[in-house]
Amino acid sequence: MSDDNRRVHCERHGLKRPAFVCKHLVSGAGLGFVEPSGEQDPEASDEQAAWCDRCEGARLAGGGWTPASEAAAGISLICSDCFEAARARNSRWTAVSRRWGYS
């Protein structure tokens, strides 16, 4: 099956491409938004993925993803539109602007 055919049904957005986030990003705001960067494992999935700053701290402390950091992250499947909404709510610049009274 082609990557372009993979879809997840979202109650809000209908059929969309799948994405994965830590459980904190699903409904959180101002938590940071970390996406994979640099050289990726050739066996890794090409779906969008992200995790919050707290999960990034746990990942870095463990020298990478460990069973404990993965369990704490509670990776969740969401649609690509929900992924973009999570990015907007949780990006660092969004958190800073909220602290300064901008919406």
BELVENUR-V186536 format. One line per field, one symbol per residue. ss: DSSP state (h for helix, s for strand, l for the rest). burial: b if it has 9 or more other ideal C-beta (glycine too) atoms within 8 Angstrom, else e. Layout:
ss: ???
burial: ???
//
This chain:
ss: llhhhllssslllssslsssslhhhhhllllllssllllllllllllsssslhhhhhhhhhlllllhhhhhhhllsssshhhhhhhhhhhlhhhhhhhhllll
burial: eeeeebebebeeeeebbbbbbbbbbbebebbbbbeeeeeeeeeeeebbbbbbebbbebbeebeeebeebbeebebbebbbbbbeebbebbbeebbebbeeeee
//
